[in-house]
């Protein structure tokens, strides 16, 4: 009776008791190893999922910004005349255009009537932005500034271009623009994702301007 009170393990031979203890320790180590592998797989899956989500979000944000910039520029350019953009005083070049928009037609002088306010686009390579300055479409008397981010024009590429006499794309200049009456807009965008990856998105548009 005294042996029974010391527990059932005391009734087993010493060799069998050691075997049982050893088996229990091995099982615990095996379980711990399996749990470690499962946790590592889950951690990797979560990181991969987060990276994929961040990449998708950054790509969507970048595409939206590039498209927004292109839509604004194309819409504004369609509302002016060729000689207004090509005017030397407005300094048209590969990173800058400035012009007044058409508001009507002067039947006396047979020419376009232009707004009192300028629309101006400037690309800042250091800050990687395009800035639009001009009248608010909702209230033309109010001058506002819009900024388009993640714009990264590569070296030897240009935001504003035109066509030369041979039909080749060249950086925007008053002489060739006055002849071709076309602007080639090239917007290159790049957005960095957490983790060091980059996503890119580019748009190109050929815009024919009114002859004036």
VOBA-1610 file (N, C-alpha, C; in pm, whole numbers, padded with zeros to 5 digits, always signed):
BEGIN
Unk+00083-00120+00000Unk+00000+00000+00000Unk+00087+00126+00000Unk+00197+00117+00070Unk+00286+00233+00075Unk+00346+00263-00063Unk+00381+00154-00143Unk+00433+00172-00277Unk+00331+00236-00370Unk+00205+00197-00357Unk+00100+00248-00443Unk+00082+00397-00426Unk+00099+00448-00303Unk+00081+00590-00278Unk+00192+00675-00342Unk+00302+00616-00378Unk+00413+00690-00439Unk+00395+00708-00589Unk+00285+00655-00645Unk+00254+00677-00786Unk+00282+00554-00867Unk+00213+00541-00980Unk+00227+00423-01064Unk+00365+00411-01127Unk+00436+00527-01152Unk+00567+00520-01214Unk+00666+00445-01128Unk+00649+00453-00992Unk+00740+00384-00901Unk+00732+00233-00915Unk+00623+00181-00970Unk+00604+00037-00982Unk+00675-00020-01103Unk+00722+00070-01199Unk+00785+00024-01322Unk+00934+00005-01302Unk+00994-00086-01381Unk+01140-00103-01375Unk+01211+00026-01413Unk+01334+00040-01365Unk+01411+00163-01389Unk+01433+00186-01537Unk+01466+00083-01614Unk+01492+00098-01758Unk+01369+00147-01832Unk+01249+00098-01795Unk+01127+00141-01861Unk+01093+00285-01826Unk+01120+00321-01699Unk+01094+00460-01658Unk+01183+00557-01735Unk+01310+00524-01755Unk+01401+00610-01831Unk+01356+00622-01977Unk+01308+00508-02030Unk+01261+00508-02168Unk+01142+00601-02186Unk+01050+00598-02089Unk+00933+00684-02097Unk+00973+00831-02087Unk+01065+00861-01993Unk+01109+00999-01979Unk+01179+01047-02107Unk+01264+00965-02168Unk+01334+01000-02290Unk+01238+01023-02405Unk+01140+00943-02417Unk+01042+00959-02524Unk+00966+01090-02510Unk+00932+01125-02388Unk+00860+01251-02363Unk+00945+01371-02401Unk+01074+01370-02371Unk+01164+01480-02404Unk+01181+01494-02555Unk+01196+01381-02624Unk+01209+01383-02770Unk+01083+01440-02835Unk+00969+01398-02781Unk+00842+01449-02835Unk+00830+01599-02817Unk+00873+01648-02702Unk+00866+01792-02675Unk+00957+01870-02771Unk+01077+01815-02794Unk+01169+01881-02887Unk+01114+01879-03029Unk+01052+01769-03067Unk+00993+01758-03200Unk+00879+01857-03218Unk+00794+01867-03119Unk+00684+01963-03124Unk+00736+02106-03134Unk+00841+02135-03055Unk+00899+02269-03059Unk+00956+02300-03198Unk+01022+02201-03258Unk+01078+02221-03392Unk+00967+02245-03495Unk+00860+02167-03487Unk+00747+02184-03579Unk+00685+02321-03563Unk+00666+02364-03439Unk+00609+02497-03414Unk+00699+02608-03470Unk+00832+02590-03458Unk+00925+02690-03511Unk+00912+02701-03662Unk+00900+02586-03729Unk+00885+02588-03875Unk+00754+02655-03915Unk+00647+02622-03842Unk+00516+02682-03872Unk+00520+02834-03853Unk+00582+02879-03744Unk+00591+03023-03718Unk+00675+03092-03826Unk+00783+03027-03870Unk+00867+03087-03975Unk+00789+03101-04106Unk+00712+02997-04140Unk+00632+03001-04263Unk+00526+03110-04253Unk+00460+03120-04138Unk+00358+03223-04119Unk+00419+03363-04127Unk+00537+03380-04067Unk+00604+03510-04069Unk+00640+03549-04213Unk+00692+03452-04288Unk+00728+03478-04429Unk+00604+03514-04510Unk+00495+03439-04487Unk+00371+03464-04561Unk+00315+03602-04531Unk+00323+03642-04403Unk+00274+03775-04365Unk+00358+03885-04428Unk+00491+03866-04427Unk+00579+03966-04488Unk+00555+03977-04638Unk+00541+03861-04704Unk+00515+03861-04847Unk+00382+03928-04878Unk+00282+03900-04794Unk+00151+03962-04813Unk+00156+04113-04795Unk+00230+04159-04692Unk+00243+04303-04668Unk+00317+04371-04783Unk+00424+04306-04832Unk+00500+04364-04942Unk+00414+04373-05068Unk+00337+04269-05095Unk+00250+04270-05212Unk+00144+04379-05200Unk+00088+04396-05080Unk-00012+04500-05058Unk+00049+04638-05075Unk+00169+04658-05016Unk+00236+04788-05028Unk+00271+04819-05173Unk+00315+04717-05246Unk+00350+04738-05386Unk+00227+04774-05469Unk+00115+04704-05444Unk-00009+04733-05517Unk-00059+04873-05485Unk-00051+04911-05357Unk-00097+05045-05317Unk-00011+05154-05380Unk+00121+05132-05378Unk+00212+05231-05437Unk+00190+05242-05587Unk+00168+05130-05653Unk+00145+05131-05798Unk+00016+05204-05832Unk-00089+05178-05755Unk-00217+05244-05780Unk-00206+05395-05757Unk-00136+05433-05651Unk-00118+05576-05621Unk-00037+05644-05732Unk+00067+05576-05779Unk+00152+05632-05884Unk+00074+05648-06014Unk+00001+05545-06054Unk-00076+05552-06178Unk-00180+05663-06172Unk-00244+05677-06058Unk-00342+05784-06041Unk-00280+05921-06055Unk-00161+05939-05999Unk-00095+06070-06004Unk-00048+06103-06146Unk+00010+06005-06216Unk+00057+06029-06353Unk-00061+06057-06446Unk-00167+05980-06432Unk-00285+06002-06516Unk-00348+06138-06487Unk-00350+06177-06362Unk-00409+06306-06325Unk-00329+06420-06389Unk-00197+06409-06384Unk-00112+06512-06445Unk-00135+06519-06595Unk-00140+06403-06660Unk-00160+06400-06805Unk-00296+06458-06843Unk-00399+06421-06770Unk-00534+06471-06800Unk-00540+06623-06791Unk-00478+06679-06688Unk-00479+06824-06671Unk-00406+06893-06785Unk-00287+06844-06817Unk-00207+06910-06921Unk-00278+06904-07056Unk-00326+06787-07092Unk-00393+06771-07222Unk-00516+06860-07230Unk-00595+06862-07124Unk-00715+06944-07123Unk-00681+07093-07140Unk-00580+07140-07068Unk-00542+07281-07076Unk-00486+07317-07213Unk-00400+07230-07268Unk-00339+07258-07398Unk-00444+07264-07508Unk-00548+07181-07496Unk-00655+07182-07596Unk-00734+07314-07594Unk-00719+07391-07487Unk-00796+07514-07474Unk-00715+07639-07505Unk-00601+07620-07572Unk-00524+07737-07612Unk-00494+07729-07762Unk-00412+07820-07812Unk-00376+07821-07953Unk-00225+07805-07966Unk-00183+07758-08082Unk-00044+07724-08103Unk+00051+07841-08079Unk+00019+07957-08138Unk+00111+08069-08126Unk+00123+08123-07984Unk+00021+08094-07901Unk+00028+08140-07762Unk+00132+08060-07684Unk+00134+07927-07704Unk+00236+07845-07636Unk+00373+07873-07695Unk+00380+07889-07828Unk+00509+07907-07896Unk+00569+08046-07877Unk+00494+08136-07818Unk+00542+08273-07799Unk+00674+08273-07720Unk+00776+08334-07776Unk+00908+08333-07711Unk+00902+08394-07572Unk+00819+08496-07555Unk+00807+08561-07424Unk+00756+08465-07317Unk+00684+08360-07358Unk+00631+08262-07262Unk+00730+08151-07232Unk+00848+08159-07297Unk+00960+08069-07268Unk+00923+07920-07273Unk+00874+07871-07386Unk+00844+07728-07394Unk+00973+07646-07400Unk+00985+07544-07315Unk+01101+07456-07319Unk+01061+07318-07267Unk+01155+07230-07254Unk+01126+07090-07223Unk+01070+07066-07084Unk+01078+07164-06996Unk+01023+07148-06861Unk+00925+07259-06823Unk+00886+07342-06921Unk+00799+07456-06888Unk+00715+07498-07008Unk+00585+07518-06982Unk+00498+07583-07080Unk+00409+07683-07007Unk+00373+07789-07079Unk+00290+07895-07021Unk+00203+07951-07133Unk+00074+07971-07103Unk-00017+08018-07209Unk-00148+08067-07147Unk-00221+08144-07228Unk-00356+08185-07191Unk-00455+08099-07269Unk-00568+08071-07208Unk-00667+07986-07272Unk-00768+08069-07352Unk-00824+08004-07453Unk-00923+08070-07539Unk-01055+08084-07463Unk-01113+08203-07471Unk-01242+08227-07406Unk-01353+08260-07507Unk-01316+08283-07631Unk-01418+08317-07731Unk-01354+08360-07862Unk-01435+08423-07946Unk-01389+08466-08078Unk-01422+08614-08099Unk-01322+08688-08142Unk-01339+08831-08172Unk-01383+08844-08317Unk-01512+08871-08338Unk-01567+08878-08474Unk-01520+09001-08550Unk-01477+09103-08478Unk-01430+09225-08543Unk-01291+09205-08602Unk-01201+09150-08520Unk-01062+09132-08564Unk-01034+08990-08615Unk-01138+08906-08612Unk-01125+08767-08658Unk-01007+08694-08592Unk-01012+08694-08464Unk-00907+08625-08387Unk-00966+08571-08257Unk-00891+08487-08192Unk-00937+08429-08066Unk-00927+08530-07953Unk-01023+08526-07865Unk-01016+08600-07740Unk-00951+08511-07635Unk-00857+08566-07561Unk-00783+08489-07461Unk-00814+08536-07320Unk-00798+08447-07227Unk-00820+08477-07086Unk-00722+08584-07037Unk-00756+08646-06928Unk-00664+08742-06866Unk-00557+08673-06782Unk-00572+08543-06762Unk-00484+08471-06671Unk-00405+08363-06744Unk-00284+08341-06698Unk-00198+08238-06756Unk-00217+08103-06685Unk-00204+07997-06764Unk-00186+07863-06712Unk-00040+07829-06731Unk+00023+07777-06628Unk+00167+07752-06636Unk+00200+07615-06576Unk+00282+07539-06646Unk+00329+07408-06598Unk+00481+07410-06589Unk+00533+07362-06477Unk+00677+07357-06456Unk+00715+07223-06393Unk+00818+07161-06448Unk+00869+07037-06390Unk+00992+07066-06306Unk+00991+07020-06180Unk+01104+07036-06089Unk+01170+06900-06071Unk+01286+06881-06133Unk+01354+06751-06128Unk+01404+06718-05988Unk+01443+06819-05912Unk+01496+06795-05778Unk+01387+06742-05685Unk+01268+06803-05691Unk+01158+06760-05606Unk+01071+06652-05670Unk+01094+06624-05799Unk+01020+06522-05873Unk+00869+06552-05875Unk+00838+06677-05910Unk+00698+06719-05916Unk+00673+06803-06040Unk+00548+06800-06085Unk+00499+06895-06185Unk+00404+06990-06113Unk+00423+07118-06134Unk+00336+07218-06070Unk+00252+07287-06176Unk+00122+07293-06152Unk+00032+07370-06239Unk-00014+07493-06163Unk-00001+07607-06225Unk-00050+07732-06169Unk-00146+07793-06269Unk-00264+07832-06222Unk-00360+07890-06314Unk-00495+07910-06249Unk-00591+07958-06327Unk-00725+07984-06274Unk-00795+07856-06234Unk-00871+07865-06129Unk-00951+07752-06083Unk-01068+07734-06179Unk-01086+07614-06238Unk-01198+07595-06331Unk-01333+07629-06270Unk-01347+07612-06139Unk-01473+07643-06073Unk-01491+07793-06054Unk-01380+07867-06048Unk-01386+08012-06030Unk-01262+08071-06097Unk-01269+08104-06226Unk-01152+08149-06302Unk-01082+08272-06244Unk-01150+08348-06160Unk-01086+08465-06100Unk-00989+08426-05989Unk-00998+08301-05944Unk-00911+08253-05837Unk-00793+08175-05896Unk-00672+08217-05863Unk-00551+08149-05910Unk-00510+08045-05805Unk-00493+07921-05851Unk-00457+07813-05761Unk-00333+07740-05812Unk-00275+07659-05725Unk-00159+07578-05761Unk-00189+07432-05733Unk-00161+07348-05831Unk-00177+07203-05817Unk-00038+07140-05826Unk-00015+07035-05750Unk+00112+06964-05753Unk+00089+06817-05786Unk+00167+06766-05879Unk+00161+06625-05919Unk+00293+06559-05879Unk+00284+06458-05795Unk+00403+06399-05734Unk+00451+06274-05808Unk+00568+06227-05763Unk+00630+06103-05813Unk+00669+06112-05961Unk+00694+06233-06010Unk+00734+06250-06150Unk+00886+06246-06159Unk+00938+06146-06229Unk+01083+06126-06234Unk+01125+06107-06381Unk+01153+06218-06449Unk+01190+06214-06590Unk+01336+06168-06603Unk+01363+06059-06674Unk+01502+06011-06687Unk+01590+06111-06761Unk+01720+06095-06743Unk+01817+06177-06815Unk+01800+06151-06965Unk+01809+06258-07042Unk+01793+06253-07188Unk+01649+06227-07232Unk+01555+06240-07139Unk+01412+06238-07172Unk+01352+06369-07122Unk+01240+06410-07181Unk+01185+06542-07150Unk+01034+06534-07134Unk+00981+06620-07048Unk+00837+06625-07024Unk+00765+06681-07147Unk+00809+06795-07196Unk+00745+06861-07310Unk+00835+06850-07433Unk+00777+06799-07541Unk+00850+06780-07666Unk+00762+06828-07781Unk+00822+06834-07899Unk+00747+06864-08020Unk+00811+06788-08136Unk+00767+06815-08257Unk+00821+06746-08375Unk+00898+06845-08461Unk+01014+06804-08510Unk+01090+06892-08598Unk+01039+06877-08743Unk+01107+06941-08837Unk+01061+06939-08976Unk+01066+06800-09037Unk+01145+06712-08979Unk+01152+06574-09029Unk+01060+06480-08956Unk+00978+06533-08864Unk+00884+06449-08791Unk+00944+06378-08672Unk+01067+06414-08635Unk+01134+06352-08521Unk+01099+06426-08392Unk+01089+06350-08282Unk+01058+06410-08153Unk+01182+06483-08101Unk+01165+06610-08065Unk+01274+06691-08011Unk+01222+06766-07888Unk+01313+06809-07799Unk+01270+06889-07684Unk+01192+07012-07730Unk+01092+07050-07655Unk+01006+07161-07693Unk+01085+07290-07714Unk+01057+07356-07826Unk+01117+07486-07855Unk+01019+07564-07942Unk+01028+07694-07937Unk+00930+07780-08004Unk+00931+07762-08155Unk+01047+07744-08215Unk+01056+07734-08361Unk+00985+07610-08414Unk+01022+07492-08362Unk+00961+07368-08410Unk+00813+07358-08372Unk+00778+07410-08254Unk+00638+07407-08214Unk+00553+07494-08306Unk+00608+07609-08347Unk+00535+07698-08436Unk+00506+07633-08570Unk+00592+07538-08610Unk+00574+07470-08739Unk+00486+07345-08727Unk+00514+07264-08628Unk+00444+07136-08615Unk+00306+07150-08552Unk+00292+07251-08463Unk+00166+07273-08392Unk+00123+07148-08312Unk+00224+07078-08261Unk+00197+06959-08182Unk+00292+06952-08063Unk+00238+06907-07951Unk+00319+06884-07831Unk+00316+06736-07799Unk+00433+06679-07774Unk+00443+06541-07729Unk+00473+06545-07580Unk+00380+06493-07502Unk+00395+06495-07356Unk+00439+06357-07310Unk+00547+06353-07235Unk+00599+06228-07182Unk+00610+06240-07030Unk+00529+06163-06960Unk+00532+06167-06814Unk+00584+06033-06761Unk+00697+06039-06694Unk+00756+05921-06631Unk+00735+05931-06480Unk+00680+05825-06422Unk+00656+05826-06278Unk+00727+05712-06208Unk+00769+05736-06085Unk+00833+05632-06005Unk+00798+05652-05859Unk+00761+05544-05793Unk+00723+05549-05652Unk+00796+05438-05579Unk+00858+05471-05466Unk+00933+05372-05390Unk+00844+05306-05287Unk+00858+05175-05275Unk+00778+05097-05182Unk+00862+05065-05059Unk+00797+05053-04943Unk+00867+05011-04822Unk+00934+04877-04848Unk+01065+04871-04822Unk+01138+04749-04853Unk+01238+04770-04965Unk+01235+04891-05025Unk+01334+04926-05125Unk+01295+04903-05269Unk+01183+04839-05294Unk+01141+04817-05432Unk+01080+04944-05492Unk+01091+04956-05624Unk+01033+05069-05696Unk+00929+05021-05795Unk+00827+05102-05814Unk+00728+05075-05916Unk+00725+05194-06010Unk+00714+05169-06140Unk+00718+05276-06239Unk+00592+05273-06325Unk+00561+05389-06383Unk+00445+05400-06472Unk+00467+05522-06562Unk+00452+05502-06693Unk+00477+05608-06789Unk+00358+05627-06882Unk+00335+05753-06921Unk+00231+05786-07017Unk+00287+05879-07124Unk+00242+05862-07248Unk+00284+05946-07359Unk+00160+05992-07435Unk+00160+06118-07477Unk+00044+06171-07548Unk+00090+06273-07652Unk+00035+06259-07773Unk+00059+06357-07879Unk-00064+06447-07887Unk-00044+06576-07863Unk-00155+06671-07860Unk-00143+06770-07975Unk-00245+06775-08058Unk-00250+06873-08166Unk-00314+07001-08114Unk-00249+07113-08140Unk-00295+07242-08089Unk-00367+07319-08200Unk-00463+07401-08161Unk-00532+07484-08260Unk-00433+07570-08336Unk-00458+07587-08463Unk-00365+07666-08545Unk-00361+07813-08503Unk-00474+07863-08464Unk-00477+08004-08426Unk-00477+08093-08548
//
